[in-house]
Amino acid sequence: MFGSYARGDAINDCKEDPETGVVSEFYSDIDILIVVDGSNSINQEQWWSSLEVDIKRHPDITSSIHMIRESKHRLADALRHSE
């Protein structure tokens, strides 16, 4: 996990404008980096889609999920280049 939830500064906010009665909502998304052992694992779209659906259906998860999947080799290269 990375981003606002990992840092501890996620926002889950719902406000009503007292003048207009308009409700505005903002909820931080949950950012998850999934590191896999090879490019074959990254390309198994049916499996990844099923996993994402299962996560989004979980009753304890109310925020949107942003999943990034990378091979361990690509991640190591990105870290070497300060990405």
PDB file of N, CA, C and O in Angstrom:
ATOM      1  N   MET A   1       0.849  -1.160   0.000  1.00  0.00           N
ATOM      2  CA  MET A   1       0.000   0.000   0.000  1.00  0.00           C
ATOM      3  C   MET A   1       0.901   1.232   0.000  1.00  0.00           C
ATOM      4  O   MET A   1       1.940   1.268   0.660  1.00  0.00           O
ATOM      5  N   PHE A   2       0.474   2.236  -0.758  1.00  0.00           N
ATOM      6  CA  PHE A   2       1.208   3.493  -0.773  1.00  0.00           C
ATOM      7  C   PHE A   2       0.189   4.619  -0.894  1.00  0.00           C
ATOM      8  O   PHE A   2      -1.010   4.359  -0.994  1.00  0.00           O
ATOM      9  N   GLY A   3       0.635   5.825  -0.885  1.00  0.00           N
ATOM     10  CA  GLY A   3      -0.275   6.954  -1.017  1.00  0.00           C
ATOM     11  C   GLY A   3      -0.812   7.402   0.335  1.00  0.00           C
ATOM     12  O   GLY A   3      -0.210   7.138   1.376  1.00  0.00           O
ATOM     13  N   SER A   4      -1.946   8.078   0.305  1.00  0.00           N
ATOM     14  CA  SER A   4      -2.464   8.736   1.508  1.00  0.00           C
ATOM     15  C   SER A   4      -2.813   7.761   2.639  1.00  0.00           C
ATOM     16  O   SER A   4      -2.596   8.083   3.807  1.00  0.00           O
ATOM     17  N   TYR A   5      -3.346   6.584   2.318  1.00  0.00           N
ATOM     18  CA  TYR A   5      -3.657   5.629   3.385  1.00  0.00           C
ATOM     19  C   TYR A   5      -2.377   5.141   4.059  1.00  0.00           C
ATOM     20  O   TYR A   5      -2.337   5.000   5.281  1.00  0.00           O
ATOM     21  N   ALA A   6      -1.338   4.885   3.277  1.00  0.00           N
ATOM     22  CA  ALA A   6      -0.069   4.427   3.845  1.00  0.00           C
ATOM     23  C   ALA A   6       0.585   5.520   4.687  1.00  0.00           C
ATOM     24  O   ALA A   6       1.204   5.233   5.711  1.00  0.00           O
ATOM     25  N   ARG A   7       0.447   6.766   4.254  1.00  0.00           N
ATOM     26  CA  ARG A   7       1.033   7.884   5.005  1.00  0.00           C
ATOM     27  C   ARG A   7       0.205   8.244   6.238  1.00  0.00           C
ATOM     28  O   ARG A   7       0.701   8.897   7.156  1.00  0.00           O
ATOM     29  N   GLY A   8      -1.046   7.818   6.253  1.00  0.00           N
ATOM     30  CA  GLY A   8      -1.921   8.145   7.378  1.00  0.00           C
ATOM     31  C   GLY A   8      -2.667   9.455   7.215  1.00  0.00           C
ATOM     32  O   GLY A   8      -3.213   9.976   8.188  1.00  0.00           O
ATOM     33  N   ASP A   9      -2.705  10.005   5.995  1.00  0.00           N
ATOM     34  CA  ASP A   9      -3.412  11.270   5.799  1.00  0.00           C
ATOM     35  C   ASP A   9      -4.561  11.161   4.788  1.00  0.00           C
ATOM     36  O   ASP A   9      -4.877  12.116   4.079  1.00  0.00           O
ATOM     37  N   ALA A  10      -5.169   9.982   4.742  1.00  0.00           N
ATOM     38  CA  ALA A  10      -6.319   9.781   3.853  1.00  0.00           C
ATOM     39  C   ALA A  10      -7.477  10.665   4.289  1.00  0.00           C
ATOM     40  O   ALA A  10      -7.649  10.953   5.474  1.00  0.00           O
ATOM     41  N   ILE A  11      -8.261  11.088   3.318  1.00  0.00           N
ATOM     42  CA  ILE A  11      -9.409  11.956   3.593  1.00  0.00           C
ATOM     43  C   ILE A  11     -10.692  11.205   3.262  1.00  0.00           C
ATOM     44  O   ILE A  11     -10.854  10.675   2.162  1.00  0.00           O
ATOM     45  N   ASN A  12     -11.575  11.170   4.207  1.00  0.00           N
ATOM     46  CA  ASN A  12     -12.912  10.620   4.015  1.00  0.00           C
ATOM     47  C   ASN A  12     -13.866  11.670   4.553  1.00  0.00           C
ATOM     48  O   ASN A  12     -14.152  11.722   5.749  1.00  0.00           O
ATOM     49  N   ASP A  13     -14.353  12.505   3.648  1.00  0.00           N
ATOM     50  CA  ASP A  13     -15.048  13.702   4.074  1.00  0.00           C
ATOM     51  C   ASP A  13     -16.373  13.865   3.338  1.00  0.00           C
ATOM     52  O   ASP A  13     -16.468  13.636   2.132  1.00  0.00           O
ATOM     53  N   CYS A  14     -17.366  14.255   4.073  1.00  0.00           N
ATOM     54  CA  CYS A  14     -18.686  14.539   3.514  1.00  0.00           C
ATOM     55  C   CYS A  14     -19.180  15.820   4.178  1.00  0.00           C
ATOM     56  O   CYS A  14     -19.299  15.889   5.401  1.00  0.00           O
ATOM     57  N   LYS A  15     -19.468  16.838   3.359  1.00  0.00           N
ATOM     58  CA  LYS A  15     -19.909  18.126   3.900  1.00  0.00           C
ATOM     59  C   LYS A  15     -21.170  18.593   3.189  1.00  0.00           C
ATOM     60  O   LYS A  15     -21.388  18.306   2.012  1.00  0.00           O
ATOM     61  N   GLU A  16     -21.990  19.318   3.931  1.00  0.00           N
ATOM     62  CA  GLU A  16     -23.164  19.951   3.327  1.00  0.00           C
ATOM     63  C   GLU A  16     -22.986  21.451   3.403  1.00  0.00           C
ATOM     64  O   GLU A  16     -22.715  22.002   4.469  1.00  0.00           O
ATOM     65  N   ASP A  17     -23.139  22.108   2.269  1.00  0.00           N
ATOM     66  CA  ASP A  17     -23.055  23.565   2.227  1.00  0.00           C
ATOM     67  C   ASP A  17     -24.291  24.123   2.925  1.00  0.00           C
ATOM     68  O   ASP A  17     -25.413  23.861   2.493  1.00  0.00           O
ATOM     69  N   PRO A  18     -24.100  24.888   3.998  1.00  0.00           N
ATOM     70  CA  PRO A  18     -25.274  25.383   4.747  1.00  0.00           C
ATOM     71  C   PRO A  18     -26.158  26.323   3.936  1.00  0.00           C
ATOM     72  O   PRO A  18     -27.349  26.441   4.223  1.00  0.00           O
ATOM     73  N   GLU A  19     -25.607  26.987   2.940  1.00  0.00           N
ATOM     74  CA  GLU A  19     -26.406  27.926   2.138  1.00  0.00           C
ATOM     75  C   GLU A  19     -27.203  27.229   1.040  1.00  0.00           C
ATOM     76  O   GLU A  19     -28.357  27.573   0.785  1.00  0.00           O
ATOM     77  N   THR A  20     -26.580  26.252   0.398  1.00  0.00           N
ATOM     78  CA  THR A  20     -27.242  25.631  -0.753  1.00  0.00           C
ATOM     79  C   THR A  20     -27.811  24.253  -0.442  1.00  0.00           C
ATOM     80  O   THR A  20     -28.685  23.758  -1.154  1.00  0.00           O
ATOM     81  N   GLY A  21     -27.310  23.634   0.629  1.00  0.00           N
ATOM     82  CA  GLY A  21     -27.733  22.281   0.954  1.00  0.00           C
ATOM     83  C   GLY A  21     -27.073  21.222   0.092  1.00  0.00           C
ATOM     84  O   GLY A  21     -27.391  20.038   0.200  1.00  0.00           O
ATOM     85  N   VAL A  22     -26.150  21.649  -0.769  1.00  0.00           N
ATOM     86  CA  VAL A  22     -25.453  20.714  -1.651  1.00  0.00           C
ATOM     87  C   VAL A  22     -24.432  19.925  -0.823  1.00  0.00           C
ATOM     88  O   VAL A  22     -23.654  20.485  -0.051  1.00  0.00           O
ATOM     89  N   VAL A  23     -24.468  18.618  -1.015  1.00  0.00           N
ATOM     90  CA  VAL A  23     -23.549  17.737  -0.308  1.00  0.00           C
ATOM     91  C   VAL A  23     -22.361  17.439  -1.215  1.00  0.00           C
ATOM     92  O   VAL A  23     -22.527  17.046  -2.370  1.00  0.00           O
ATOM     93  N   SER A  24     -21.167  17.631  -0.677  1.00  0.00           N
ATOM     94  CA  SER A  24     -19.968  17.269  -1.433  1.00  0.00           C
ATOM     95  C   SER A  24     -19.215  16.203  -0.641  1.00  0.00           C
ATOM     96  O   SER A  24     -19.121  16.250   0.586  1.00  0.00           O
ATOM     97  N   GLU A  25     -18.693  15.260  -1.379  1.00  0.00           N
ATOM     98  CA  GLU A  25     -17.981  14.150  -0.745  1.00  0.00           C
ATOM     99  C   GLU A  25     -16.613  13.999  -1.387  1.00  0.00           C
ATOM    100  O   GLU A  25     -16.453  14.188  -2.593  1.00  0.00           O
ATOM    101  N   PHE A  26     -15.630  13.656  -0.565  1.00  0.00           N
ATOM    102  CA  PHE A  26     -14.312  13.314  -1.079  1.00  0.00           C
ATOM    103  C   PHE A  26     -13.771  12.163  -0.254  1.00  0.00           C
ATOM    104  O   PHE A  26     -13.710  12.229   0.974  1.00  0.00           O
ATOM    105  N   TYR A  27     -13.385  11.121  -0.943  1.00  0.00           N
ATOM    106  CA  TYR A  27     -12.815   9.954  -0.290  1.00  0.00           C
ATOM    107  C   TYR A  27     -11.509   9.596  -0.991  1.00  0.00           C
ATOM    108  O   TYR A  27     -11.481   9.428  -2.210  1.00  0.00           O
ATOM    109  N   SER A  28     -10.441   9.482  -0.231  1.00  0.00           N
ATOM    110  CA  SER A  28      -9.174   9.048  -0.803  1.00  0.00           C
ATOM    111  C   SER A  28      -9.308   7.622  -1.318  1.00  0.00           C
ATOM    112  O   SER A  28     -10.025   6.802  -0.744  1.00  0.00           O
ATOM    113  N   ASP A  29      -8.607   7.343  -2.404  1.00  0.00           N
ATOM    114  CA  ASP A  29      -8.607   5.970  -2.896  1.00  0.00           C
ATOM    115  C   ASP A  29      -7.495   5.184  -2.191  1.00  0.00           C
ATOM    116  O   ASP A  29      -6.607   5.762  -1.564  1.00  0.00           O
ATOM    117  N   ILE A  30      -7.565   3.889  -2.307  1.00  0.00           N
ATOM    118  CA  ILE A  30      -6.553   3.017  -1.717  1.00  0.00           C
ATOM    119  C   ILE A  30      -5.623   2.591  -2.847  1.00  0.00           C
ATOM    120  O   ILE A  30      -6.041   1.944  -3.807  1.00  0.00           O
ATOM    121  N   ASP A  31      -4.356   2.966  -2.713  1.00  0.00           N
ATOM    122  CA  ASP A  31      -3.352   2.654  -3.729  1.00  0.00           C
ATOM    123  C   ASP A  31      -2.566   1.423  -3.302  1.00  0.00           C
ATOM    124  O   ASP A  31      -1.988   1.382  -2.216  1.00  0.00           O
ATOM    125  N   ILE A  32      -2.556   0.427  -4.169  1.00  0.00           N
ATOM    126  CA  ILE A  32      -1.862  -0.827  -3.870  1.00  0.00           C
ATOM    127  C   ILE A  32      -0.913  -1.156  -5.017  1.00  0.00           C
ATOM    128  O   ILE A  32      -1.318  -1.199  -6.178  1.00  0.00           O
ATOM    129  N   LEU A  33       0.351  -1.386  -4.680  1.00  0.00           N
ATOM    130  CA  LEU A  33       1.334  -1.838  -5.654  1.00  0.00           C
ATOM    131  C   LEU A  33       1.528  -3.331  -5.448  1.00  0.00           C
ATOM    132  O   LEU A  33       1.854  -3.781  -4.349  1.00  0.00           O
ATOM    133  N   ILE A  34       1.324  -4.096  -6.518  1.00  0.00           N
ATOM    134  CA  ILE A  34       1.479  -5.545  -6.459  1.00  0.00           C
ATOM    135  C   ILE A  34       2.696  -5.905  -7.303  1.00  0.00           C
ATOM    136  O   ILE A  34       2.727  -5.665  -8.510  1.00  0.00           O
ATOM    137  N   VAL A  35       3.696  -6.485  -6.645  1.00  0.00           N
ATOM    138  CA  VAL A  35       4.927  -6.852  -7.330  1.00  0.00           C
ATOM    139  C   VAL A  35       4.887  -8.344  -7.612  1.00  0.00           C
ATOM    140  O   VAL A  35       4.690  -9.163  -6.714  1.00  0.00           O
ATOM    141  N   VAL A  36       5.078  -8.677  -8.884  1.00  0.00           N
ATOM    142  CA  VAL A  36       5.010 -10.077  -9.304  1.00  0.00           C
ATOM    143  C   VAL A  36       6.380 -10.530  -9.804  1.00  0.00           C
ATOM    144  O   VAL A  36       7.263  -9.718 -10.080  1.00  0.00           O
ATOM    145  N   ASP A  37       6.527 -11.826  -9.910  1.00  0.00           N
ATOM    146  CA  ASP A  37       7.825 -12.408 -10.225  1.00  0.00           C
ATOM    147  C   ASP A  37       8.190 -12.362 -11.706  1.00  0.00           C
ATOM    148  O   ASP A  37       9.359 -12.538 -12.050  1.00  0.00           O
ATOM    149  N   GLY A  38       7.242 -12.134 -12.569  1.00  0.00           N
ATOM    150  CA  GLY A  38       7.572 -12.114 -13.995  1.00  0.00           C
ATOM    151  C   GLY A  38       6.473 -11.490 -14.817  1.00  0.00           C
ATOM    152  O   GLY A  38       5.366 -11.272 -14.324  1.00  0.00           O
ATOM    153  N   SER A  39       6.772 -11.200 -16.073  1.00  0.00           N
ATOM    154  CA  SER A  39       5.795 -10.527 -16.928  1.00  0.00           C
ATOM    155  C   SER A  39       4.590 -11.414 -17.230  1.00  0.00           C
ATOM    156  O   SER A  39       3.505 -10.895 -17.493  1.00  0.00           O
ATOM    157  N   ASN A  40       4.749 -12.729 -17.201  1.00  0.00           N
ATOM    158  CA  ASN A  40       3.609 -13.620 -17.436  1.00  0.00           C
ATOM    159  C   ASN A  40       2.530 -13.397 -16.385  1.00  0.00           C
ATOM    160  O   ASN A  40       1.340 -13.417 -16.700  1.00  0.00           O
ATOM    161  N   SER A  41       2.938 -13.187 -15.151  1.00  0.00           N
ATOM    162  CA  SER A  41       1.978 -12.954 -14.068  1.00  0.00           C
ATOM    163  C   SER A  41       1.218 -11.650 -14.262  1.00  0.00           C
ATOM    164  O   SER A  41       0.037 -11.561 -13.925  1.00  0.00           O
ATOM    165  N   ILE A  42       1.883 -10.648 -14.800  1.00  0.00           N
ATOM    166  CA  ILE A  42       1.239  -9.353 -15.023  1.00  0.00           C
ATOM    167  C   ILE A  42       0.143  -9.474 -16.071  1.00  0.00           C
ATOM    168  O   ILE A  42      -0.871  -8.781 -15.978  1.00  0.00           O
ATOM    169  N   ASN A  43       0.319 -10.328 -17.053  1.00  0.00           N
ATOM    170  CA  ASN A  43      -0.578 -10.402 -18.201  1.00  0.00           C
ATOM    171  C   ASN A  43      -1.739 -11.376 -18.038  1.00  0.00           C
ATOM    172  O   ASN A  43      -2.436 -11.635 -19.019  1.00  0.00           O
ATOM    173  N   GLN A  44      -1.974 -11.910 -16.890  1.00  0.00           N
ATOM    174  CA  GLN A  44      -3.096 -12.829 -16.664  1.00  0.00           C
ATOM    175  C   GLN A  44      -4.340 -12.013 -16.320  1.00  0.00           C
ATOM    176  O   GLN A  44      -4.791 -11.987 -15.175  1.00  0.00           O
ATOM    177  N   GLU A  45      -4.883 -11.346 -17.344  1.00  0.00           N
ATOM    178  CA  GLU A  45      -5.953 -10.365 -17.154  1.00  0.00           C
ATOM    179  C   GLU A  45      -7.190 -10.930 -16.467  1.00  0.00           C
ATOM    180  O   GLU A  45      -7.772 -10.265 -15.611  1.00  0.00           O
ATOM    181  N   GLN A  46      -7.597 -12.127 -16.819  1.00  0.00           N
ATOM    182  CA  GLN A  46      -8.804 -12.695 -16.217  1.00  0.00           C
ATOM    183  C   GLN A  46      -8.620 -12.856 -14.708  1.00  0.00           C
ATOM    184  O   GLN A  46      -9.531 -12.561 -13.935  1.00  0.00           O
ATOM    185  N   TRP A  47      -7.451 -13.321 -14.295  1.00  0.00           N
ATOM    186  CA  TRP A  47      -7.179 -13.506 -12.863  1.00  0.00           C
ATOM    187  C   TRP A  47      -7.178 -12.163 -12.148  1.00  0.00           C
ATOM    188  O   TRP A  47      -7.774 -12.028 -11.079  1.00  0.00           O
ATOM    189  N   TRP A  48      -6.497 -11.144 -12.745  1.00  0.00           N
ATOM    190  CA  TRP A  48      -6.429  -9.820 -12.121  1.00  0.00           C
ATOM    191  C   TRP A  48      -7.816  -9.184 -12.040  1.00  0.00           C
ATOM    192  O   TRP A  48      -8.155  -8.559 -11.035  1.00  0.00           O
ATOM    193  N   SER A  49      -8.605  -9.338 -13.079  1.00  0.00           N
ATOM    194  CA  SER A  49      -9.959  -8.772 -13.067  1.00  0.00           C
ATOM    195  C   SER A  49     -10.803  -9.404 -11.976  1.00  0.00           C
ATOM    196  O   SER A  49     -11.544  -8.709 -11.280  1.00  0.00           O
ATOM    197  N   SER A  50     -10.696 -10.706 -11.824  1.00  0.00           N
ATOM    198  CA  SER A  50     -11.430 -11.410 -10.781  1.00  0.00           C
ATOM    199  C   SER A  50     -11.000 -10.940  -9.395  1.00  0.00           C
ATOM    200  O   SER A  50     -11.839 -10.745  -8.516  1.00  0.00           O
ATOM    201  N   LEU A  51      -9.697 -10.760  -9.201  1.00  0.00           N
ATOM    202  CA  LEU A  51      -9.185 -10.274  -7.917  1.00  0.00           C
ATOM    203  C   LEU A  51      -9.726  -8.885  -7.607  1.00  0.00           C
ATOM    204  O   LEU A  51     -10.145  -8.614  -6.482  1.00  0.00           O
ATOM    205  N   GLU A  52      -9.717  -8.012  -8.599  1.00  0.00           N
ATOM    206  CA  GLU A  52     -10.195  -6.659  -8.393  1.00  0.00           C
ATOM    207  C   GLU A  52     -11.686  -6.635  -8.040  1.00  0.00           C
ATOM    208  O   GLU A  52     -12.103  -5.875  -7.166  1.00  0.00           O
ATOM    209  N   VAL A  53     -12.475  -7.451  -8.706  1.00  0.00           N
ATOM    210  CA  VAL A  53     -13.908  -7.544  -8.402  1.00  0.00           C
ATOM    211  C   VAL A  53     -14.109  -8.037  -6.968  1.00  0.00           C
ATOM    212  O   VAL A  53     -14.927  -7.486  -6.231  1.00  0.00           O
ATOM    213  N   ASP A  54     -13.369  -9.066  -6.573  1.00  0.00           N
ATOM    214  CA  ASP A  54     -13.491  -9.604  -5.216  1.00  0.00           C
ATOM    215  C   ASP A  54     -13.143  -8.555  -4.166  1.00  0.00           C
ATOM    216  O   ASP A  54     -13.819  -8.446  -3.143  1.00  0.00           O
ATOM    217  N   ILE A  55     -12.097  -7.789  -4.416  1.00  0.00           N
ATOM    218  CA  ILE A  55     -11.693  -6.749  -3.463  1.00  0.00           C
ATOM    219  C   ILE A  55     -12.776  -5.678  -3.367  1.00  0.00           C
ATOM    220  O   ILE A  55     -13.150  -5.264  -2.269  1.00  0.00           O
ATOM    221  N   LYS A  56     -13.273  -5.236  -4.509  1.00  0.00           N
ATOM    222  CA  LYS A  56     -14.286  -4.168  -4.512  1.00  0.00           C
ATOM    223  C   LYS A  56     -15.598  -4.608  -3.873  1.00  0.00           C
ATOM    224  O   LYS A  56     -16.348  -3.769  -3.374  1.00  0.00           O
ATOM    225  N   ARG A  57     -15.885  -5.894  -3.880  1.00  0.00           N
ATOM    226  CA  ARG A  57     -17.122  -6.408  -3.265  1.00  0.00           C
ATOM    227  C   ARG A  57     -16.994  -6.615  -1.765  1.00  0.00           C
ATOM    228  O   ARG A  57     -17.996  -6.844  -1.088  1.00  0.00           O
ATOM    229  N   HIS A  58     -15.791  -6.538  -1.240  1.00  0.00           N
ATOM    230  CA  HIS A  58     -15.593  -6.799   0.184  1.00  0.00           C
ATOM    231  C   HIS A  58     -16.348  -5.750   0.998  1.00  0.00           C
ATOM    232  O   HIS A  58     -16.207  -4.556   0.736  1.00  0.00           O
ATOM    233  N   PRO A  59     -17.134  -6.165   1.964  1.00  0.00           N
ATOM    234  CA  PRO A  59     -17.985  -5.216   2.696  1.00  0.00           C
ATOM    235  C   PRO A  59     -17.215  -4.193   3.539  1.00  0.00           C
ATOM    236  O   PRO A  59     -17.769  -3.146   3.876  1.00  0.00           O
ATOM    237  N   ASP A  60     -15.966  -4.466   3.882  1.00  0.00           N
ATOM    238  CA  ASP A  60     -15.194  -3.531   4.706  1.00  0.00           C
ATOM    239  C   ASP A  60     -14.463  -2.474   3.886  1.00  0.00           C
ATOM    240  O   ASP A  60     -13.870  -1.558   4.455  1.00  0.00           O
ATOM    241  N   ILE A  61     -14.496  -2.585   2.570  1.00  0.00           N
ATOM    242  CA  ILE A  61     -13.794  -1.628   1.719  1.00  0.00           C
ATOM    243  C   ILE A  61     -14.814  -0.700   1.084  1.00  0.00           C
ATOM    244  O   ILE A  61     -15.634  -1.122   0.269  1.00  0.00           O
ATOM    245  N   THR A  62     -14.755   0.573   1.467  1.00  0.00           N
ATOM    246  CA  THR A  62     -15.701   1.552   0.946  1.00  0.00           C
ATOM    247  C   THR A  62     -15.039   2.547  -0.009  1.00  0.00           C
ATOM    248  O   THR A  62     -15.732   3.251  -0.743  1.00  0.00           O
ATOM    249  N   SER A  63     -13.719   2.611  -0.005  1.00  0.00           N
ATOM    250  CA  SER A  63     -13.000   3.511  -0.909  1.00  0.00           C
ATOM    251  C   SER A  63     -12.710   2.792  -2.222  1.00  0.00           C
ATOM    252  O   SER A  63     -12.729   1.563  -2.295  1.00  0.00           O
ATOM    253  N   SER A  64     -12.441   3.585  -3.253  1.00  0.00           N
ATOM    254  CA  SER A  64     -12.062   2.965  -4.519  1.00  0.00           C
ATOM    255  C   SER A  64     -10.634   2.418  -4.409  1.00  0.00           C
ATOM    256  O   SER A  64      -9.815   2.920  -3.640  1.00  0.00           O
ATOM    257  N   ILE A  65     -10.370   1.407  -5.175  1.00  0.00           N
ATOM    258  CA  ILE A  65      -9.081   0.726  -5.145  1.00  0.00           C
ATOM    259  C   ILE A  65      -8.329   1.040  -6.429  1.00  0.00           C
ATOM    260  O   ILE A  65      -8.891   0.954  -7.521  1.00  0.00           O
ATOM    261  N   HIS A  66      -7.072   1.400  -6.299  1.00  0.00           N
ATOM    262  CA  HIS A  66      -6.207   1.639  -7.452  1.00  0.00           C
ATOM    263  C   HIS A  66      -5.051   0.650  -7.349  1.00  0.00           C
ATOM    264  O   HIS A  66      -4.146   0.814  -6.531  1.00  0.00           O
ATOM    265  N   MET A  67      -5.096  -0.380  -8.195  1.00  0.00           N
ATOM    266  CA  MET A  67      -4.070  -1.427  -8.153  1.00  0.00           C
ATOM    267  C   MET A  67      -3.090  -1.223  -9.306  1.00  0.00           C
ATOM    268  O   MET A  67      -3.488  -1.078 -10.462  1.00  0.00           O
ATOM    269  N   ILE A  68      -1.814  -1.214  -8.972  1.00  0.00           N
ATOM    270  CA  ILE A  68      -0.758  -1.160  -9.974  1.00  0.00           C
ATOM    271  C   ILE A  68       0.034  -2.448  -9.845  1.00  0.00           C
ATOM    272  O   ILE A  68       0.429  -2.835  -8.745  1.00  0.00           O
ATOM    273  N   ARG A  69       0.262  -3.102 -10.953  1.00  0.00           N
ATOM    274  CA  ARG A  69       1.057  -4.321 -10.906  1.00  0.00           C
ATOM    275  C   ARG A  69       2.316  -4.129 -11.739  1.00  0.00           C
ATOM    276  O   ARG A  69       2.272  -3.626 -12.861  1.00  0.00           O
ATOM    277  N   GLU A  70       3.430  -4.539 -11.165  1.00  0.00           N
ATOM    278  CA  GLU A  70       4.728  -4.410 -11.807  1.00  0.00           C
ATOM    279  C   GLU A  70       5.534  -5.672 -11.567  1.00  0.00           C
ATOM    280  O   GLU A  70       5.358  -6.356 -10.558  1.00  0.00           O
ATOM    281  N   SER A  71       6.421  -5.973 -12.505  1.00  0.00           N
ATOM    282  CA  SER A  71       7.344  -7.076 -12.269  1.00  0.00           C
ATOM    283  C   SER A  71       8.438  -6.584 -11.320  1.00  0.00           C
ATOM    284  O   SER A  71       8.728  -5.389 -11.260  1.00  0.00           O
ATOM    285  N   LYS A  72       9.027  -7.500 -10.594  1.00  0.00           N
ATOM    286  CA  LYS A  72      10.068  -7.102  -9.650  1.00  0.00           C
ATOM    287  C   LYS A  72      11.256  -6.484 -10.382  1.00  0.00           C
ATOM    288  O   LYS A  72      11.953  -5.638  -9.821  1.00  0.00           O
ATOM    289  N   HIS A  73      11.493  -6.892 -11.616  1.00  0.00           N
ATOM    290  CA  HIS A  73      12.601  -6.330 -12.389  1.00  0.00           C
ATOM    291  C   HIS A  73      12.312  -4.883 -12.785  1.00  0.00           C
ATOM    292  O   HIS A  73      13.194  -4.028 -12.707  1.00  0.00           O
ATOM    293  N   ARG A  74      11.083  -4.611 -13.208  1.00  0.00           N
ATOM    294  CA  ARG A  74      10.692  -3.243 -13.579  1.00  0.00           C
ATOM    295  C   ARG A  74      10.716  -2.337 -12.356  1.00  0.00           C
ATOM    296  O   ARG A  74      11.140  -1.185 -12.444  1.00  0.00           O
ATOM    297  N   LEU A  75      10.269  -2.845 -11.227  1.00  0.00           N
ATOM    298  CA  LEU A  75      10.280  -2.054 -10.003  1.00  0.00           C
ATOM    299  C   LEU A  75      11.710  -1.719  -9.591  1.00  0.00           C
ATOM    300  O   LEU A  75      11.995  -0.577  -9.230  1.00  0.00           O
ATOM    301  N   ALA A  76      12.612  -2.696  -9.641  1.00  0.00           N
ATOM    302  CA  ALA A  76      14.012  -2.449  -9.284  1.00  0.00           C
ATOM    303  C   ALA A  76      14.616  -1.391 -10.203  1.00  0.00           C
ATOM    304  O   ALA A  76      15.358  -0.518  -9.753  1.00  0.00           O
ATOM    305  N   ASP A  77      14.295  -1.476 -11.492  1.00  0.00           N
ATOM    306  CA  ASP A  77      14.801  -0.495 -12.443  1.00  0.00           C
ATOM    307  C   ASP A  77      14.237   0.892 -12.139  1.00  0.00           C
ATOM    308  O   ASP A  77      14.972   1.879 -12.175  1.00  0.00           O
ATOM    309  N   ALA A  78      12.969   0.974 -11.848  1.00  0.00           N
ATOM    310  CA  ALA A  78      12.336   2.262 -11.525  1.00  0.00           C
ATOM    311  C   ALA A  78      12.961   2.871 -10.277  1.00  0.00           C
ATOM    312  O   ALA A  78      13.218   4.074 -10.236  1.00  0.00           O
ATOM    313  N   LEU A  79      13.208   2.050  -9.262  1.00  0.00           N
ATOM    314  CA  LEU A  79      13.823   2.555  -8.032  1.00  0.00           C
ATOM    315  C   LEU A  79      15.241   3.047  -8.278  1.00  0.00           C
ATOM    316  O   LEU A  79      15.663   4.042  -7.688  1.00  0.00           O
ATOM    317  N   ARG A  80      15.979   2.360  -9.142  1.00  0.00           N
ATOM    318  CA  ARG A  80      17.339   2.806  -9.484  1.00  0.00           C
ATOM    319  C   ARG A  80      17.320   4.180 -10.139  1.00  0.00           C
ATOM    320  O   ARG A  80      18.270   4.951  -9.999  1.00  0.00           O
ATOM    321  N   HIS A  81      16.239   4.489 -10.855  1.00  0.00           N
ATOM    322  CA  HIS A  81      16.121   5.763 -11.549  1.00  0.00           C
ATOM    323  C   HIS A  81      15.254   6.758 -10.775  1.00  0.00           C
ATOM    324  O   HIS A  81      14.795   7.753 -11.338  1.00  0.00           O
ATOM    325  N   SER A  82      15.033   6.495  -9.508  1.00  0.00           N
ATOM    326  CA  SER A  82      14.273   7.387  -8.612  1.00  0.00           C
ATOM    327  C   SER A  82      12.861   7.681  -9.105  1.00  0.00           C
ATOM    328  O   SER A  82      12.355   8.786  -8.912  1.00  0.00           O
ATOM    329  N   GLU A  83      12.227   6.709  -9.736  1.00  0.00           N
ATOM    330  CA  GLU A  83      10.837   6.881 -10.174  1.00  0.00           C
ATOM    331  C   GLU A  83       9.899   6.638  -9.020  1.00  0.00           C
ATOM    332  O   GLU A  83       8.683   6.733  -9.183  1.00  0.00           O
TER     333      GLU A  83
END
